[in-house]
Amino acid sequence: MTSPRPLRNLPVAEARARMLDGAAPLGIEQVALAASLGRVLAEAVVAERDQPPFAASAMDGWAIRRADLATVASFQIAGESAAGRAHAAPVQPGEAVRIFTGAPVPPGADLVVIQENAVRDGDQVRFSLEGEAAAHIRPAGGDFRAGDGLLAAGLRLDPWRLALAAAAGRDVLAVARRPRVAILATGDELVAPGRTPGPDQIFESGSFSLAALVEAWGGEAIRLTAAGDSLEAITAAVAAAPADLIVTLGGASVGDYDLVKPALAELGLTLSVETIALRPGKPTWFGGLTDGRRVLGLPGNPASGLVCAELFLRPLLAALTGADPAPPLSVARLTAPLPANGPREHWMRATRAIDPEGRVTVTPFSDQDSSLVSVFARADALLMRPPGAAPARLGTWRWFSPWRAPESATARSGRAKADLVEFEPWRRASPQECC
């Protein structure tokens, strides 16, 4: 007889794999190009014609036949070619056509002489060139050709990919439907911002950050409000939620007032993850309801909830839209030594920067208390420590997961080293090997 698989104290990777099991795109929508930023392509974008569809001038100047330079001193001006208004007649021997950047090169011309090397005199133009002149002509199909695959299914559309789709003439794109994510924060100790808290209450912050993350990660956030912190109120709020995924905040532990799992048991909750060998976030759980909706239970402590959202909610939303669910990991040099890690995988709030040698560095905060929202607001990365990791020395390389662009060297130190090349990343790179 096969023993039931364990549900408690699961490694992070195994817990994530169970959550992703069976997660697939929820459908396809046709969305206008202008409204598709952040959406995930459900179908590839393939070029229907060459871009550019003609040989185009790369400079302002004069289109001529290169062979004429050896025999013609003064060229007859035959016309003009501008963007959107081509000079259709072939260029004859001894002729020059005024041409502008992006304009079609007239038939017969194979050289554009830049205007700085030209002197016009009425209807004649002379050129002064030294050595072999560059053609300054962009070939037809130089960007892409008809039939080229431009954007693959599963890519998230950013402004640069939208530009490519537009250059291919696409005004409507097939994208994955956005998952509807219902977010429920529980606990009588919570009061909404703007309300007057009691002496034993705190402002509820987790659902606002989670809703923003859901929207940023391609989902549609629905913030739920239970009519009281009771089994009946929680059951009613979740039962009526028009969602593909339920995310609860709080009520994930085992205390007398942790009511979420008992409430969802009334809706047929079956767990596949009960606890995770993770710091912070051990009480995180996952399961499914009888009606097929998935449920992710996050800890109520803000830092714990946000760390677990990065580790589990983000890849789950990626899978539900057909995007790559792999965590966006990079490596950086540690700026401070760390003690040996305990038995749980530890994700530490941290900041990253560029050092004077141009290397990415990462600095964990000294206070990793899971209730501190202020630390998370200053952090721009999570530093990962494997279970049982040995002490880490200053200067060693470590895995980290970024979520904001790092501050520049100037912002951190008030100066920038002159021989460093600054760059601005706009898309997360694929994970690299860590030494």
C-alpha positions in Angstrom: 0.0 0.0 0.0 1.4 3.4 -1.0 1.7 5.9 1.8 0.2 9.3 1.3 2.6 11.9 0.1 3.7 14.4 2.8 2.1 17.8 2.9 4.2 19.5 5.6 7.6 21.1 5.6 8.0 20.7 1.8 11.1 22.1 0.1 10.3 25.4 -1.8 10.9 23.8 -5.2 8.6 20.9 -4.5 5.9 23.1 -3.1 6.1 25.4 -6.2 5.9 22.4 -8.5 2.8 21.1 -6.8 1.2 24.5 -7.1 2.1 24.7 -10.8 0.8 21.1 -11.5 -2.0 21.4 -14.0 -1.8 25.2 -14.3 -2.4 26.2 -17.9 -3.7 29.2 -19.8 -7.4 30.0 -19.2 -8.3 31.0 -22.7 -7.5 33.4 -25.5 -8.7 36.9 -26.1 -8.2 39.2 -29.1 -7.0 42.5 -27.8 -6.2 45.8 -29.5 -2.5 46.5 -29.9 -2.8 49.7 -27.8 -4.4 47.8 -24.9 -2.0 44.8 -24.9 0.8 46.1 -22.7 1.7 43.6 -20.1 -0.4 40.8 -21.7 1.1 37.4 -22.7 1.0 36.4 -26.3 -1.2 33.3 -26.9 -0.2 33.1 -30.6 3.1 33.9 -32.3 3.4 37.1 -34.4 4.8 36.3 -37.8 5.8 38.9 -40.4 3.5 39.2 -43.4 5.9 41.3 -45.5 9.5 42.5 -45.5 10.6 45.4 -43.2 11.5 47.7 -44.7 9.7 46.6 -47.9 12.1 48.6 -50.0 15.8 49.6 -49.9 15.8 52.8 -47.8 18.3 55.6 -47.3 20.0 55.6 -44.0 21.0 59.3 -44.3 19.9 62.6 -45.8 21.8 63.1 -49.0 21.9 62.3 -52.7 21.1 58.9 -54.4 23.4 58.2 -57.3 25.0 55.4 -59.3 28.4 54.6 -57.7 30.0 54.0 -61.0 29.3 57.6 -62.1 31.7 59.0 -59.5 34.7 58.0 -61.7 33.4 59.9 -64.8 31.0 62.6 -63.7 32.1 65.9 -62.0 28.7 67.6 -61.7 25.4 65.6 -61.5 22.1 66.7 -62.8 19.4 66.8 -60.1 16.6 64.6 -61.3 14.1 64.8 -58.4 13.5 64.0 -54.8 12.7 60.9 -52.7 11.1 61.5 -49.2 9.6 59.1 -46.7 6.2 58.2 -48.0 6.9 59.8 -51.4 9.2 57.8 -53.6 11.0 58.9 -56.7 9.8 56.2 -59.0 11.9 56.9 -62.1 15.2 55.0 -62.5 18.3 57.1 -61.9 20.1 57.6 -65.2 23.9 58.0 -65.7 25.0 61.4 -64.4 21.8 62.0 -62.4 21.3 62.5 -58.6 18.1 62.4 -56.6 17.7 64.3 -53.4 16.9 61.8 -50.7 16.0 61.8 -47.0 16.4 59.3 -44.2 14.0 56.4 -44.5 13.0 57.3 -48.1 13.0 54.6 -50.8 16.2 54.5 -52.8 15.3 55.1 -56.5 15.8 52.2 -59.0 19.3 52.2 -60.4 20.9 54.0 -57.4 23.4 52.1 -55.3 25.0 54.9 -53.2 23.7 57.7 -51.0 26.2 60.5 -50.7 25.6 62.3 -47.4 24.6 65.9 -47.7 27.8 67.1 -45.8 29.8 65.9 -48.8 27.7 67.7 -51.4 27.6 71.2 -52.8 24.5 72.2 -54.8 24.6 74.8 -57.5 21.1 75.3 -59.0 20.1 72.1 -60.7 23.5 70.6 -60.4 25.3 69.0 -57.4 29.0 68.1 -56.9 30.5 65.7 -54.4 33.8 65.7 -52.6 34.6 62.2 -51.3 37.7 60.7 -49.8 38.3 57.0 -50.2 35.6 54.4 -50.6 32.2 55.8 -49.7 29.8 53.9 -47.5 26.5 53.1 -49.3 24.3 54.4 -46.5 21.5 52.1 -47.8 19.3 49.9 -45.6 18.4 46.8 -47.6 14.9 45.6 -48.1 14.1 43.1 -45.4 17.0 44.3 -43.3 14.9 44.3 -40.1 12.8 41.2 -40.9 11.4 39.3 -43.9 8.0 37.9 -44.7 7.5 34.6 -42.9 10.0 35.4 -40.0 8.8 34.6 -36.6 8.9 37.8 -34.6 7.4 37.2 -31.2 6.8 33.7 -29.8 3.7 32.6 -27.8 4.4 33.0 -24.1 6.2 36.3 -24.3 5.0 39.1 -22.1 4.4 42.3 -24.2 6.5 45.2 -23.2 6.8 48.5 -25.1 9.6 47.2 -27.3 7.7 44.1 -28.3 4.7 46.2 -28.9 6.8 48.3 -31.3 7.8 45.1 -33.2 4.2 43.9 -33.4 3.2 47.3 -34.7 6.0 47.3 -37.3 4.6 44.0 -38.5 1.3 45.7 -39.1 -0.6 44.0 -36.3 -3.4 46.0 -34.8 -5.0 43.1 -32.8 -3.1 40.5 -30.9 -4.1 37.1 -29.5 -3.3 37.1 -25.8 -4.0 34.8 -22.8 -7.0 35.7 -20.7 -5.9 37.5 -17.5 -6.5 35.2 -14.4 -9.0 36.7 -12.0 -7.5 36.7 -8.5 -9.6 37.2 -5.5 -7.7 38.5 -2.4 -9.1 38.1 1.1 -7.3 39.5 4.1 -8.6 38.1 7.4 -8.3 39.0 11.0 -10.3 41.1 13.5 -7.1 43.0 14.3 -7.1 44.6 10.8 -8.7 47.9 9.9 -8.8 49.5 6.5 -6.6 52.5 5.8 -8.6 55.7 6.4 -10.6 54.2 9.2 -10.0 54.8 12.9 -8.2 51.8 14.4 -8.9 50.6 17.9 -6.1 50.4 20.5 -5.5 46.7 19.6 -5.8 47.0 15.8 -3.4 47.8 12.9 -4.0 49.0 9.4 -4.4 46.3 6.8 -1.7 46.6 4.1 -1.2 43.2 2.6 -4.2 43.1 0.2 -3.2 46.5 -1.4 0.3 45.4 -2.2 -0.9 41.9 -3.4 -3.5 43.5 -5.7 -0.8 45.7 -7.2 1.5 42.7 -7.7 -1.3 40.7 -9.3 -2.0 43.5 -11.8 1.7 43.9 -12.6 2.1 40.1 -13.1 -0.7 39.9 -15.6 -3.7 39.1 -13.5 -7.0 40.9 -12.6 -7.2 41.6 -8.9 -10.4 41.5 -6.9 -10.2 42.6 -3.3 -12.7 40.8 -1.1 -14.2 41.9 2.2 -15.6 39.3 4.6 -18.4 40.5 6.9 -16.5 39.7 10.0 -13.8 37.2 11.0 -15.9 34.1 11.3 -16.2 30.7 9.5 -19.5 31.7 8.0 -18.3 35.1 6.8 -15.1 33.8 5.2 -17.0 30.9 3.5 -19.6 33.3 2.1 -17.0 35.7 0.8 -15.0 33.0 -1.0 -18.0 31.2 -2.3 -19.3 34.3 -4.1 -15.9 35.3 -5.6 -15.9 35.3 -9.4 -12.2 34.2 -9.5 -9.9 31.6 -11.0 -7.6 31.8 -8.0 -8.2 32.7 -4.4 -5.4 34.2 -2.3 -5.9 34.6 1.4 -3.8 36.6 3.8 -3.7 35.5 7.4 -5.4 32.7 9.1 -2.8 30.3 7.7 -1.3 29.1 10.9 -2.7 26.7 13.6 -4.0 29.1 16.3 -7.6 29.1 17.7 -8.4 32.2 15.5 -6.9 30.9 12.3 -10.2 30.2 10.5 -9.4 30.2 6.8 -8.8 26.5 6.2 -11.7 25.3 8.3 -14.0 27.8 6.5 -12.8 26.7 3.0 -13.3 23.0 4.1 -17.0 23.9 3.7 -16.3 24.5 0.0 -14.4 21.2 -0.4 -10.8 22.4 0.2 -8.2 19.7 -0.6 -4.7 20.5 0.3 -1.6 19.7 -1.7 0.8 21.9 0.4 0.3 22.4 4.1 3.6 24.0 5.2 6.8 24.8 3.5 10.4 24.7 4.8 10.8 28.4 4.1 11.8 31.5 6.1 9.8 33.6 6.1 6.5 31.9 5.2 6.5 28.5 6.7 2.6 28.5 7.1 2.0 29.0 3.4 -0.4 26.5 2.0 -2.1 25.6 -1.3 -5.1 23.5 -2.4 -8.2 23.3 -4.6 -11.9 23.7 -4.0 -14.6 21.3 -5.3 -15.5 23.8 -8.1 -11.9 23.7 -9.4 -10.7 27.1 -8.1 -7.2 27.1 -6.7 -6.4 28.6 -3.3 -3.1 30.0 -2.1 -2.9 30.8 1.6 -0.3 33.3 2.5 0.9 34.3 6.0 -0.6 37.5 7.4 2.8 39.1 8.3 3.4 41.5 5.4 7.0 40.5 4.7 6.1 36.8 4.8 3.2 37.4 2.5 5.2 39.4 -0.1 8.1 37.0 -0.1 5.8 34.1 -0.7 3.9 36.0 -3.4 7.2 36.4 -5.2 8.1 32.7 -4.8 4.6 31.2 -5.5 2.0 33.6 -6.7 4.1 35.1 -9.5 5.1 31.8 -11.1 1.5 30.6 -10.8 0.1 33.6 -12.6 2.8 33.1 -15.3 1.7 29.5 -15.8 -2.0 30.6 -16.0 -1.1 33.0 -18.8 1.3 30.7 -20.7 4.5 32.6 -19.7 7.6 31.1 -18.3 7.1 30.4 -14.5 10.9 30.0 -13.8 12.0 32.4 -10.9 14.0 35.4 -12.2 17.3 34.6 -10.5 20.6 36.4 -10.9 23.9 36.4 -9.0 25.7 39.2 -7.1 28.6 39.7 -4.7 27.8 39.7 -1.0 28.8 42.9 0.8 28.7 41.5 4.3 29.4 38.1 5.8 26.4 35.9 6.8 26.2 33.2 9.5 25.3 29.6 8.7 21.7 29.1 7.7 19.2 26.9 9.5 17.2 24.0 8.1 14.8 26.2 6.0 15.4 28.0 2.7 15.8 31.7 3.7 14.9 34.6 1.4 16.3 37.8 2.9 15.2 41.3 2.1 18.1 43.1 0.5 19.3 46.0 -1.6 21.6 45.8 -4.6 23.9 48.3 -6.2 26.9 48.6 -8.7 30.3 48.7 -7.0 33.2 50.9 -8.3 34.5 47.9 -10.4 31.1 47.6 -12.1 30.0 44.4 -10.3 26.4 43.9 -9.0 26.4 43.7 -5.2 23.7 42.7 -2.8 23.4 43.7 0.9 20.9 42.0 3.2 19.1 44.1 5.8 20.2 43.4 9.4 16.6 43.1 10.6 14.7 40.4 8.8 11.6 40.4 11.0 8.7 39.2 8.9 6.3 42.0 10.2 8.4 45.0 9.0 6.8 46.7 6.0 9.3 49.5 6.1 12.2 47.1 5.4 10.4 45.7 2.4 9.7 49.2 1.0 13.5 49.9 1.0 14.4 46.6 -0.4 14.8 45.9 -4.2 15.8 42.2 -4.1 15.5 39.0 -2.2 18.8 37.1 -1.3 18.4 33.3 -1.3 20.2 31.1 1.2 19.8 27.3 0.8 18.8 25.1 3.8 21.9 24.3 5.9 24.1 26.7 4.0 27.6 27.3 5.5 28.6 30.8 6.6 29.0 33.1 3.6 32.1 35.3 3.3 32.1 38.9 2.2 32.7 39.1 -1.6 31.3 35.6 -2.4 28.6 35.3 -5.1 25.1 34.5 -4.1 21.7 34.0 -5.8 19.2 36.8 -5.6 15.8 37.8 -7.1 15.5 41.4 -8.2 12.2 43.3 -8.5 13.2 46.9 -8.8 16.1 48.6 -10.7 19.0 49.2 -8.3 20.0 52.7 -7.3 22.9 54.0 -9.3 26.4 54.4 -8.0 25.9 58.1 -7.9 22.7 57.8 -5.8 24.5 55.5 -3.3 27.9 57.2 -3.0 27.4 60.7 -4.6 29.8 59.9 -7.4 30.2 57.6 -10.4 33.5 56.2 -11.5 34.4 57.7 -14.8 35.4 54.5 -16.5 32.2 52.6 -15.7 29.5 52.2 -18.3 26.1 52.6 -16.9 23.1 50.8 -18.3 19.4 50.6 -17.6 17.9 47.1 -17.7 14.2 46.8 -18.8 13.7 43.1 -18.9 15.0 40.4 -16.5 17.7 38.2 -17.9 17.6 34.4 -17.9 19.1 32.8 -14.8 22.9 32.4 -14.9 25.2 29.9 -13.4 26.3 30.8 -9.9 29.8 30.0 -8.7 
